[in-house]
Amino acid sequence: MSPVTGTTACGSAPAGKGPEAADLSVDVGPLSLTNPLMTASGTAGLGLEMEPFYDLSAAGAIVVKTLTKRPRHGNPMPRLCETPSGLLNSIGLPNKGIHHFIDEVLPDLAGRAARLVVNIAGTTTREFGELAGMLDGLPGVDALELNISCPNVEGGDLPFGRDPDVVYRLVSDVREATALPVITKLSPNVSDIAAVAQAAKQADSDAVSLINTLLGMSVDWRTGRPGLGTVVGGLSGPAIKPIAMRMVWEVSRKVDIPVIAIGGVTTVDDVLEYMCAGASAVQVGTTHYKTPDIIPRLVAELGAQLAGAGRATAREVIGSMRTP
Ligand SMILES: Cc1cc2nc3c(=O)[nH]c(=O)nc-3n(C[C@H](O)[C@H](O)[C@H](O)COP(=O)(O)O)c2cc1C
């Protein structure tokens, strides 16, 4: 059984078009994509790790794992724990730092993806601006994604993404430092995600992506051990899709800014459901661990599904949901 459709087998597809003639191209603000499928940060490495599985240009965009100013080791083990229909993680953003990426990785990576989105996280709003400035104008970098779910060391270690005023300042600092398209990646661990999206838009973010992982935990009552070394971590995978769907819908109807949906995508129906609810593009995360070539599989099936439903373009599905 195909992991993409649940029913039929399908193979890899050329970038941009599926096996049928449907036009898969979409725009996320100033960022034009040949198709709406993107990798979700942290689940496809720095991009090059996926090359054994598919040609990176098959994806609408490759989003690299979060880069920080200085190298980070990440969190104590265990860092991953499976739950019903989901995955808990507390990876802790291990990476070799922005300079290593710029000097050692980008020269190889540039030009291999149809679009390359670099995901960054700072410890202060100014550091986000600094990181953005370092990436501005580098060949091969097409856009930035801001991971605002990480702790703000100036704000009592609370995540940036919880406070619309802090998000406004953070995005403004990034905006001043770069002409690149900016995507602000929103945390679901807030009471009003549309208010945070609105703050990002007011500071001139070109788009928002949502959702990052939901806070969760697990415990083995027999051993008394929590599933994760940090006890609390982030839940991802199909279990979070209905929550992400609700948030995508809320943001897309309340805030006039392109939305990229993230959360539990495994099938082409998931992709089209998110687009119907208002998303311009869709990222795929946890499914990579089961099906590393999920992106080209989805791209291939997307064209066929659209054509089968009499749709000539992917664009016409965006926001087509009928509100009762
Ligand atoms: C193992 C793992 C590592 C992740 N690392 C990052 C990261 O470095 N930066 C980030 O912005 N999001 C990170 N995420 C969150 C994903 O990009 C995505 O927002 C989330 O997993 C929901 O999508 P999914 O259900 O398709 O996995 C990570 C998720 C997982 C499962």
The ligand as an SDF file (V2000), in Angstrom:
LIG
                    3D

 31 33  0  0  0  0  0  0  0  0999 V2000
   12.6900   15.3350   15.1740 C   0  0  0  0  0  0  0  0  0  0  0  0
   12.1560   16.6960   14.8770 C   0  0  0  0  0  0  0  0  0  0  0  0
   13.0310   17.7790   14.8120 C   0  0  0  0  0  0  0  0  0  0  0  0
   12.5370   19.0550   14.5580 C   0  0  0  0  0  0  0  0  0  0  0  0
   13.4050   20.0940   14.4710 N   0  0  0  0  0  0  0  0  0  0  0  0
   12.9500   21.3340   14.1610 C   0  0  0  0  0  0  0  0  0  0  0  0
   13.8560   22.4160   13.9630 C   0  0  0  0  0  0  0  0  0  0  0  0
   15.0850   22.2440   14.0210 O   0  0  0  0  0  0  0  0  0  0  0  0
   13.3270   23.6320   13.6820 N   0  0  0  0  0  0  0  0  0  0  0  0
   11.9800   23.8600   13.5540 C   0  0  0  0  0  0  0  0  0  0  0  0
   11.5780   24.9950   13.2560 O   0  0  0  0  0  0  0  0  0  0  0  0
   11.0990   22.8400   13.6970 N   0  0  0  0  0  0  0  0  0  0  0  0
   11.5500   21.5930   13.9970 C   0  0  0  0  0  0  0  0  0  0  0  0
   10.6670   20.5560   14.1080 N   0  0  0  0  0  0  0  0  0  0  0  0
    9.2260   20.8020   13.9170 C   0  0  0  0  0  0  0  0  0  0  0  0
    8.7840   20.4520   12.4840 C   0  0  0  0  0  0  0  0  0  0  0  0
    9.4280   21.2650   11.5350 O   0  0  0  0  0  0  0  0  0  0  0  0
    7.2560   20.5740   12.3210 C   0  0  0  0  0  0  0  0  0  0  0  0
    6.8790   21.9180   12.5780 O   0  0  0  0  0  0  0  0  0  0  0  0
    6.4820   19.6570   13.2430 C   0  0  0  0  0  0  0  0  0  0  0  0
    7.1420   18.4220   13.4090 O   0  0  0  0  0  0  0  0  0  0  0  0
    5.0590   19.3880   12.7500 C   0  0  0  0  0  0  0  0  0  0  0  0
    5.0760   18.7700   11.4730 O   0  0  0  0  0  0  0  0  0  0  0  0
    4.9260   17.1600   11.2770 P   0  0  0  0  0  0  0  0  0  0  0  0
    3.7340   16.7280   12.0800 O   0  0  0  0  0  0  0  0  0  0  0  0
    4.7580   16.9600    9.8000 O   0  0  0  0  0  0  0  0  0  0  0  0
    6.1800   16.5680   11.7920 O   0  0  0  0  0  0  0  0  0  0  0  0
   11.1310   19.2600   14.3670 C   0  0  0  0  0  0  0  0  0  0  0  0
   10.2770   18.1650   14.4280 C   0  0  0  0  0  0  0  0  0  0  0  0
   10.7650   16.8900   14.6700 C   0  0  0  0  0  0  0  0  0  0  0  0
    9.8000   15.7290   14.7060 C   0  0  0  0  0  0  0  0  0  0  0  0
  1  2  1  0
  2  3  1  0
  2 30  2  0
  3  4  2  0
  4  5  1  0
  4 28  1  0
  5  6  2  0
  6  7  1  0
  6 13  1  0
  7  8  2  0
  7  9  1  0
  9 10  1  0
 10 11  2  0
 10 12  1  0
 12 13  2  0
 13 14  1  0
 14 15  1  0
 14 28  1  0
 15 16  1  0
 16 17  1  0
 16 18  1  0
 18 19  1  0
 18 20  1  0
 20 21  1  0
 20 22  1  0
 22 23  1  0
 23 24  1  0
 24 25  2  0
 24 26  1  0
 24 27  1  0
 28 29  2  0
 29 30  1  0
 30 31  1  0
M  END
$$$$
